[in-house]
Amino acid sequence: MKSINSKIQKRKFDHIKICVTNKVETGSTGFDNYHFTHQALPEINFDEIDLSCQFLKKRLNYPILISSMTGGTAKAKTINQNLARAAQKLGIAMAVGSQRIAIEKPILASTFQVRKIAPDIVLLSNLGAVQLNYGFGIKECHQAIKMIKADGLIFHLNPLQEVIQPEGNKNFSNLLKKIEKISKQLKSSIIIKEVGCGISHDTAQSLLKAGVKIVDVSGQGGTNWALIESLRHKQKNNLGKIFSQWGIPTAEAIAECNQIKELTVIGSGGIRTGIDMAKALALGADIIGIALPLLQPATESTKAVEEKIKSLILQLKITMFCLGTKNIKELKNLGLSAFRQTPTL
């Protein structure tokens, strides 16, 4: 009989394979509802546009977070190392995949450990919040952070994925109180992240009251984990397809969370171009999270990851030039005035 760790390793391997070989993006991010007003006289020098920003008390050269993807397998180790080298060279942030497997099987910690090759980046550890109902507590949170010398801890929320996954952890009761308890005990910053269904204004408000200051909306329109789990198990009940449109579109989730001024908002979920990035920033995101577009390049080389990110950076810079904004602060200050028309939320 396979051990739980072997099963988790197989699941992580399957997740990578499915994401690389199948169409796993569904729904709409909502960005198509927003149209920038072009500035024919931008009155700025393209070469002087500054894309730097601050995140967790560190300077990022660009407002980009390589979002959580993987860990726990040999393939995942290669992916994480390629992502980390690119993050170090470009001066952007990075998060690792769920570290539960490495806490339960410490020999796998090396598949997450990238600090030696990326000493200067903002690096985020990652655990499923639901594990707080399955034996995890402050000890495991400290382990996850120490394991990779992280600057903060992501608790990811994935109720839809867990309930469709046959081996999923389905008890999400009383998690808010447990998150609040951890936030009071942990010195490092906590980031609450969805995995593709978005975070609403009300949920974000509850998280803020629980002591959480950073949320990653990870809205609908990008990678769909309900679909991935259905593909992984070849489910005949069609749950993946039925729930493929479930969630809050990324643009709406960002705009809603931005109404809570005390929060730092990470905009992610189906952001695929520099124009998407600019829209997310104008709607209220402080930095942008990107995952799936970097997965295939990360299976190839560090250079392939760098080239993909540089392409997105150039697209963002061109968008900002055509909006007449010379830095991220100016773009964010435009807010809804950057758009010709906006939907009613």
N, C-alpha and C positions, 0 to 999 in steps of 0.2 A: 504493500500500500504506500502510495506517495505521501510524503510529508507535506504539511501546509506550505512550507517554504518552496518546495518543488512545484506545487500547484501555482503559487504566486509567480514564480519565475516563468512558468509556462504561459501564464496569463499575460505577463509583461512582454514576453517574446511575441505572443499573438497580437497584442495591441500594436506593436511596432510594425509587424508584417501587414496587418490589415490597413493601417493608416498610410503605408507606403504604396500598397497595391490596389486599394479600393477608393471609390468616391465616398468620402465620409462627411462631406460638408452639406448641410441642409438648411432650409429656412432662409430668412432674410435678416441682415444686420440692421436694416432700417436706414442705412446711410444714403440709399438712393432717393430718399425723401427730402434730402438736403442738397441744395445747389449753391455753390459759392458765387459771389458777385465778383467778376473779374475786374481787376484794376488796370486799365490801359496805361495809366501813369503811376506806377508803383512808387516812384520817388525814392528808391533805395538802390544800393549797389549789391548785386547778387553775391559777389565775392565776400561781402561783409556780413552776410546772414549768419547768425550764431544760433546753433541748435542745442547748446548746452543747458543743463538744468541741475537741480539738487534733488537727491532722493536718499532718505535715511542718512542725512548728514554727510553724504559723499557727492562729489561732482560727477555727473554723467556727461560725456561729450555729446550724446544724443539721447532723446527721451524714449529709450527703448529698453524693455525687459524681455529677455529670452525666457518665455514662459515655461512652466514645469512640463516636462515630457516623460522622462524615463529614468531607469536605474535598476540594478539588481541582476543584470545579465552581462555577459561579455560584450555583446553588441551594444548594450546601453552604455557601458563604460567608454567605448570608442566614441559614441555619439556625444556623451557629456564632455569628454575631453576636447573634441573638435569645437563644440559650442563654447566651452570655457576659453580656449585659446583665442577664438574670434572675439569674444566679449572683452578679454584683456586687451587685445590689440586695438579695438575700436573704442574702448572706454564706455561700455554699456553694462547693464545689470543682467543677472542670470538667476533662475530658480531651477532646482532639481526636481525630479519626480518624487512620488511618495516614498519615504524612507522606512516605512513599516517593515518591509522585507529585511532591511539591513539591521533593524533593531532586534528582530526575531532571529536573524541569522547573521551575526556580526562579521563573518568572513566576507560578506558581500558589500561591506562598507566602502571598499575601494572603488566600487562602480559609481559611487556618488562623489568621491573626494577629488576635487579639482582645485583646491585652494593653492597648491604649490605651483600650478601652471597659470593661475589667475589670482595673484596675490592682492591686487588693488581693486577688484570689482566689488560691487554690491552683490552679495551671494545670499540666496534665500533657501532655507531648508523647508521641508514639506511633509506634513502628515494629514491623514484624513481626520476631520473633526469627529466623525462617527466613531473612531477608535476610542474616544473618551468614554464611550459606553461599552467598550469591549476590553477593559483592563488597562488602557493607557492613561497616564496622568502627567503630572509635572516632571517626574523622573524621565519619562520617554521624550518629553519636549526638550529637556536639557540635553539628552543624548543626541537627538536629531541635530540640534544646533552645534554641539561640540564636535560631532562626527565630521562636519564639513567646514567648521569654523565660520558659521554663517552670521550674517548681519541681522537676520530676522527669521521668523518662522511663519510659513503659510499653513493655515488650516484650510484644506479644501472641502467644499460642500458638494456632494454629488448624489442627492437622494434618488433622482431618476435613474441614473446608472446603476446604483446599488440595488434598486428594487427590480430592475430587469435582469441583472446579472444573477444567474442561478445560485452562485455561492456568495451573493452580496450580503452586506451587513445592513439590515433594514430597520434597526432601532435608532431612530433619530430623536427620541424623547429627551427633554430636559437638557439639550446640548447648550443652549444659550447660557444657562447658569454655570455650566462647567467651563465654557469659554471665558466667562467673566471671572471665574475663580483663577484660571490659568493666567489671564491678563494681569491680575493683581500680583501673582507670584513670579511671573517671568520678567526679567529685566530687558530682554530683547523685544523688539517690536513684533506685534502679531498682525498678519495680513490675512483677511478672510477672502477666499477665492471660490467662486462657482466654477463649474467645468463645462459651461456651454448653455446654461439655461437662464443666466442673468440674475442680478440682485436688484430687488425693488427698493423704492424709497423707504417703505415701512420696515423692511428687513434691515436696511442700512441704518435706519434710526435706532432700531433695537440693538444692533451691534455697537453703535456708538455709546449707547447707555451702558453697555456691558464692558466698555473700556477699549473697544477696537477703534483705531484711528485710521486704518488703511483698508480699503476694500478693492478687490479686483473683480469687476462686474462679470467678465467672461460670459457675454450674452449670446443669444441665439444668432445663428447665421454662419457659424464656423464649424469646427469639428463636433459631430453629434455622437455622444457616447452611448446613447440608447441604440442607435443604429450599429455602432461598433460591436456592442455586446450581442446584438441579434445576429450579426454576421459571424461572430466568433463561435457561437453555439448553433449556428444554422437553425435558428428557431423558426418553427412553422406557425407560431401564433401571431406573427406579423407585428409584434410590439414595437420593434425598431421603426418600422414604417409609420405605424399609427401615431407614435410620439415624435416623429422626425421634425414636426413643426412646433413642438412644445417649447415654451420659454419666452423670455422678454428680449426683444431685439436689442443688440448691443448699443445702438444709438440711443434708444429710449432708456436703457439701464444707466448709461452714463449721464444723460440729462437729469434723470431722477435723483441719482446719488449726488450729483453736483449741487442740488438744492440744499444739501447739508454741508455748510461751509467749513465745519470742523474736520471733515474727512479729506484724506488724500485718496484720489480715485485713480486706479489703474484701469485703462480702457483696453479690453481685449475681447476676442470672439469674432472671428471672421474678418479681421483687419488684414487686407491683402495688398494694398497699394499705399503709396505716400499720400494720395488724396484722402483715402480712408483715415490715415493717421492724422492728417490735418483737421478733418471733420471731427474726429474723436477729441482732439485737443481743444478745438473751438467750442465743443459741446460741454467741456468741463473736465476731461481727463488730464491728469498731471503727467503721466507717462503712458506709453503704449506697450501692451504685451503681445508678443507674436510667438507662435509655436509651430503649427503644421507646415507653413512655408519653409521652415528651416530644418525640418526632419530629414527629408531626402538629401539635401546638401550635407547634413551632418553625418550621414552614413557614408559619404564620399570623402570629404576632407575639410580641414579648417578653411582652406582657400575658398571652397565652394560656399561655405557659410558666410564668409566675409563678403564675397561677391554679391550674394543675395541681399545681405543687409545694406551694403553700399548702394545697391540699386534702389532700395526703399528710401534710404537717406536722401539720395539725389531727387527722387520724386517728391519727397516732403519739402525739400528746399525749393524746388521749382514752384510748388504750390504756394509756399509762403511768399516767394518773390512776386507771383501773380496776384497776391492779396495785399502786397505792400507792407508786409510784416517782417521786421528784421531780426526778431528773436521769439522764443517760445512765449514769453510773457505777453508780448504784443498780440500774438495769435490768440492766446487764451482770453485776453481782454476784449477781443472783438466779440466773442460770444455769438449769440444768435444774429447779431448785426452783420456777421460775415456772409450770411446766406440771403439769397434773393427771396426765398419763401420758406417757411418752416411749418411743419405739421403741428396741430394742436395736441399736446400730450394729455 
